[in-house]
Amino acid sequence: MAETSEHHIKTTKTARYFTMGTFTEQTKHVWLVLHGYGQLGEYFIKNFKAVQHAGNFIVAPDALSRYYLNETTGRIGASWMTKEDRENEIEDYLNYLDLLMGELKIPNNCEIHVLGFSQGAATACRWALHTGYPIKTLVSWAGFFPPDMQWNSPKYLSDDMKTYLLYGLQDEYVNEELKKQMEKVMLSLKKKPNILTFEGRHEIVESILFNLVKTVEKK
């Protein structure tokens, strides 16, 4: 009986991203915002209209894998990864986000903040600790830190990177078992993230986002 074996090749792919605001000499803050499972950057970035101003520039990339949300027709969503060929999918999106940041040509006097929502939170965490770009702020919104996060890395432990963990008290995806798992992780950390909860579900709440951005940018 013939045997099968698995192989991999590197290939190129056209990726899409959306921006809000205009990059000028006044720009001091760049926000990389990563959507959740089944979302697209085009719509996710609209959550940030209220916090965009002359001093910041917002970038929302699409995840690399798109699919129909309702079988074979209708709305389209995207996913950062699945459990299938997981390690290669992670490597692909880490490289993708590095290429994107290189394309933006961000000057050294700009602070880089990364915010991930839901599935995008794990993507944001992995990229923030992987990339060579200096990350000022890491925000995990409605998505807990991934189990393979490099907790003891000098980059995470450094005071140069502030971390935030936000979730709604009525979030339908945050059950008691998940909370207990994260509490156990939090107790083991040398550096604790800033944990913020709010009245809300699995969503971006404008007033909470506004206060967070104001705090981070120190306006």
C-alpha positions in Angstrom: 0.0 0.0 0.0 1.4 3.4 -1.0 2.4 5.7 1.9 1.7 9.4 2.1 3.9 12.0 3.6 3.5 15.7 4.4 5.5 18.5 2.8 5.6 22.3 2.9 6.7 25.0 0.5 7.0 28.8 1.0 4.7 30.9 -1.3 3.7 34.5 -1.6 0.2 35.8 -0.9 -1.4 39.2 -1.4 -2.6 40.5 2.0 -5.0 43.4 2.6 -5.0 46.0 5.3 -7.0 49.2 6.1 -5.9 52.4 7.7 -7.6 55.3 9.4 -6.1 58.8 9.6 -3.2 60.3 7.7 0.4 59.6 8.6 2.1 63.0 9.1 4.9 64.7 11.2 2.2 65.1 13.9 1.7 61.3 14.2 3.1 60.1 17.5 1.2 56.8 17.9 0.6 53.9 15.6 -2.1 51.4 16.5 -2.1 47.9 15.0 -5.5 46.5 15.6 -6.2 42.8 14.9 -9.8 41.6 14.4 -11.4 38.5 15.8 -12.4 35.2 14.3 -14.9 35.7 11.4 -14.3 39.4 11.1 -12.5 41.6 8.5 -10.2 44.6 9.0 -12.5 46.8 6.8 -15.3 46.6 9.4 -13.2 46.1 12.6 -11.4 49.4 12.1 -14.7 51.3 12.3 -14.7 50.6 16.0 -11.8 53.1 16.3 -13.4 56.2 14.7 -14.0 57.8 18.1 -10.3 57.5 19.1 -8.6 58.6 15.9 -7.1 62.0 15.9 -4.2 63.9 14.3 -1.7 62.4 16.6 -2.4 58.7 15.8 -2.6 56.4 12.9 -4.6 53.2 13.0 -3.9 50.0 10.9 -6.2 47.0 10.6 -5.0 44.1 8.6 -7.1 41.2 7.4 -6.1 37.7 8.6 -4.7 35.6 5.8 -7.5 33.0 5.6 -10.9 34.1 4.4 -14.1 32.0 4.2 -17.9 32.3 3.8 -19.5 32.7 7.2 -22.7 31.0 5.9 -21.6 27.9 4.0 -20.9 29.0 0.4 -22.4 32.4 0.0 -23.0 35.8 1.7 -20.8 37.5 4.2 -17.0 36.8 4.3 -14.9 36.5 7.4 -11.3 35.7 8.1 -9.3 33.6 10.6 -5.7 34.1 11.9 -5.2 30.3 12.3 -6.8 27.0 13.0 -5.4 23.8 14.7 -4.5 22.4 11.3 -0.8 23.0 10.5 -0.8 25.4 13.5 2.9 26.2 13.8 3.2 27.1 10.1 0.1 29.3 10.3 1.5 31.1 13.3 4.8 31.6 11.5 3.0 33.0 8.5 1.1 35.6 10.3 4.1 36.7 12.4 6.1 37.2 9.2 3.1 38.9 7.6 2.7 41.5 10.4 6.5 42.2 10.3 6.3 42.8 6.6 3.3 45.1 7.1 5.1 47.2 9.7 8.1 47.5 7.4 5.8 48.7 4.6 4.5 51.5 6.9 8.0 52.8 7.5 7.3 54.0 11.0 9.8 56.6 12.3 11.6 56.0 15.6 9.8 58.8 17.4 6.4 57.0 17.0 5.1 54.7 19.7 3.6 51.3 18.5 0.6 49.9 20.2 -1.0 46.6 19.3 -4.6 45.6 20.2 -6.0 42.2 19.5 -9.7 41.4 19.9 -10.9 37.8 20.6 -8.9 35.5 18.3 -6.8 38.5 17.3 -5.6 38.8 20.9 -3.5 35.6 20.7 -2.1 36.9 17.4 -1.3 40.2 19.0 0.5 38.6 22.0 2.6 36.3 19.9 3.6 39.0 17.4 4.4 41.6 20.1 6.9 39.2 21.7 8.2 37.9 18.4 8.8 41.1 16.5 11.9 43.2 16.5 9.8 46.4 16.5 9.6 48.1 19.9 6.0 47.6 21.2 4.9 50.2 23.8 1.5 48.7 24.6 0.0 45.3 24.2 -3.8 45.0 24.6 -5.7 41.7 24.8 -9.4 42.5 24.5 -12.0 39.7 25.0 -9.3 37.1 24.4 -7.0 35.8 27.1 -3.2 35.4 26.6 -2.3 32.2 24.6 -0.8 29.3 26.5 2.4 29.5 24.5 3.1 33.1 25.4 6.7 33.8 26.3 6.1 34.9 29.9 9.7 34.9 30.9 11.0 36.7 27.8 13.0 40.0 28.5 10.6 41.8 26.2 7.5 40.9 28.2 9.2 41.6 31.6 10.6 44.9 30.5 9.0 48.1 31.8 9.1 49.4 28.2 6.0 47.4 27.2 2.7 47.9 29.1 0.2 45.1 28.9 -3.6 45.2 29.3 -6.2 42.5 29.6 -9.8 43.6 29.0 -13.1 41.6 29.0 -16.8 42.2 29.5 -18.4 40.8 32.6 -21.2 39.5 30.4 -18.9 38.0 27.8 -20.6 34.9 26.6 -17.2 33.2 25.8 -15.6 33.9 29.3 -16.9 31.0 31.5 -15.9 30.2 35.0 -13.4 27.5 34.0 -11.6 29.9 31.7 -11.4 32.5 34.4 -9.9 29.9 36.8 -7.3 28.9 34.2 -6.3 32.5 33.7 -6.2 33.3 37.4 -3.8 30.4 37.8 -1.6 31.8 35.1 -1.8 35.3 36.5 -0.6 34.1 39.9 2.5 32.6 38.3 3.5 35.8 36.5 6.4 37.9 37.5 4.9 40.8 35.6 1.1 41.2 36.0 -0.9 42.8 33.2 -3.4 45.6 33.9 -6.7 43.8 34.1 -9.8 45.9 33.2 -13.4 44.6 33.2 -16.5 46.4 32.0 -20.2 46.0 31.7 -20.6 44.4 28.3 -20.5 41.3 26.2 -18.0 40.0 23.6 -17.5 43.4 22.0 -15.6 46.6 21.7 -17.2 49.2 23.9 -16.5 52.8 22.7 -16.3 54.5 26.1 -13.9 51.8 27.5 -11.8 52.1 24.3 -11.7 55.9 24.6 -10.4 55.8 28.2 -7.9 53.1 27.3 -6.4 55.1 24.4 -6.4 58.3 26.4 -4.4 56.5 29.2 -2.0 54.8 26.8 -1.3 57.9 24.7 -1.2 60.1 27.8 -3.1 63.0 26.1 
